[in-house]
Amino acid sequence: MVNTTIRTTKSQEIFNSAQKLMPGGVNSPVRAFKSVGGQPIVFDRVKGAYIWDVDGNQYIDYVGSWGPAICGHAHPDVIAALHEALEKGTSFGAPCVLENVLAEMVIDAVKSIEMVRFVNSGTEACMAVLRLMRAFTGREKVIKFEGCYHGHADMFLVKAGSGVATLGLPDSPGVPKSVTSSTLTAPFNDLEAVKALFEENRDEIAGVILEPVVGNAGFIPPDAGFLEGLRELTHEYGALLVFDEVMTGFRIAYGGAQEKFGITPDLTTLGKVIGGGLPVGAYGGRQDIMSMVAPAGPMYQAGTLSGNPLAMTAGIKTLELLRAPGTYEYLDNITNKLANGLLQIAQETGHAACGGQISAMFGLFFTNGPVHNYENAKKSDTAKFGRFHRGMLEHGIYLAPSQFEAGFTSLAHTEEDIEQTLQAARDVMSSL
Ligand SMILES: Cc1ncc(COP(=O)(O)O)c(C=O)c1O
């Protein structure tokens, strides 16, 4: 859609300058809007379900800083707790009681986690968990799924979905073949393919890592029996099962996908929500495995800012807010209205579409589907998604700038926000 109805002069000026200062003008690729066309808007501030750009336009936000903002942006309780924590300093680089508090909350909430280690990002958590899988099993190979993203560490940049897919890069230059040769891939929801890999690589596979609900190839839930099947296969072949819950943790249920689907992995990675908007990641799991991590055991992993008091504080407050009764029912209810509404409008306006939602995570593909894996997702009309995205932006709705990203709602989104979003979608889809 070329007719810009919102003024974005300042955004354009700032982004033009940014392009001379930072690669592509951004510090994370998908923010550059490459796959939807047009220039990104530059944010000025965020509050609740809304964002404001530097030109003063207001949008309803369905990105939520890519997941952390599940209580709404800049929640007053989180901000107040951060103010208090700030007075005591920003980083200790030493033990602090806040680490115990958040660790206990995570251990109480996430069934598989008996011990946890905090790091600074989801990438770091996944990188460390892979080292731990290898250290514990004494095996090198790992199975991941096409379209699943586990951060940008070398060994995971194979069929890695989201940013990589959005930019059309099959892999990344700079990643040595020797590193990725131990990374085996299978289509999501394909147990037979996983079994075949185990058979071909007997006693060599350390474990299987996956997004239990994929969010980095668009929203793709597991088929009935898939997660159970992986649990059985990993047991059968003496390998570990790792849920990357950086996105799903505390989002699709307080206890994550493992609570939602009743499957207990051996190890879990977390990020996003548990930092309440500050940089955080975590990995945890069975005590016998976690005891291998230094200094309790020989597997080295460390971090200057890990467990810093600000991130711990924002995480603790966010989880406290999420523990309130009715939270996940509310999230499920509004997100269900949104996802169903979008599908219905797509059908009424004559667009091939499919999609769905679990709790506060949703997706819409411009293809008839069904979408069970990344190959199916790639059949989406991405050019149409680009026009849809631009149109929604011009109607004051901020969606993730890629067909291959899930959307997020928050406790701050109201029924009226959803109504307004659906009205905008009707207008935009009618003119696509
Ligand atoms: C499932 C999953 N794992 C890992 C990561 C990497 O996390 P981070 O961006 O904090 O490094 C992401 C980021 O989107 C993710 O969605």
PDBQT file of the ligand as one rigid body, heavy atoms in Angstrom, charges set to zero:
ROOT
HETATM    1  C1  LIG A 501      12.478 -19.746  20.781  1.00  0.00    +0.000 C 
HETATM    2  C2  LIG A 501      13.611 -18.769  20.854  1.00  0.00    +0.000 A 
HETATM    3  N1  LIG A 501      14.809 -19.174  21.293  1.00  0.00    +0.000 NA
HETATM    4  C3  LIG A 501      15.843 -18.332  21.400  1.00  0.00    +0.000 A 
HETATM    5  C4  LIG A 501      15.725 -17.004  21.047  1.00  0.00    +0.000 A 
HETATM    6  C5  LIG A 501      16.881 -16.078  21.181  1.00  0.00    +0.000 C 
HETATM    7  O1  LIG A 501      16.658 -15.181  22.216  1.00  0.00    +0.000 OA
HETATM    8  P1  LIG A 501      17.402 -13.753  22.265  1.00  0.00    +0.000 P 
HETATM    9  O2  LIG A 501      16.865 -12.953  21.133  1.00  0.00    +0.000 OA
HETATM   10  O3  LIG A 501      17.065 -13.215  23.614  1.00  0.00    +0.000 OA
HETATM   11  O4  LIG A 501      18.852 -14.028  22.114  1.00  0.00    +0.000 OA
HETATM   12  C6  LIG A 501      14.497 -16.538  20.587  1.00  0.00    +0.000 A 
HETATM   13  C7  LIG A 501      14.352 -15.124  20.174  1.00  0.00    +0.000 C 
HETATM   14  O5  LIG A 501      13.392 -14.712  19.583  1.00  0.00    +0.000 OA
HETATM   15  C8  LIG A 501      13.408 -17.442  20.480  1.00  0.00    +0.000 A 
HETATM   16  O6  LIG A 501      12.217 -17.051  20.046  1.00  0.00    +0.000 OA
ENDROOT
TORSDOF 0
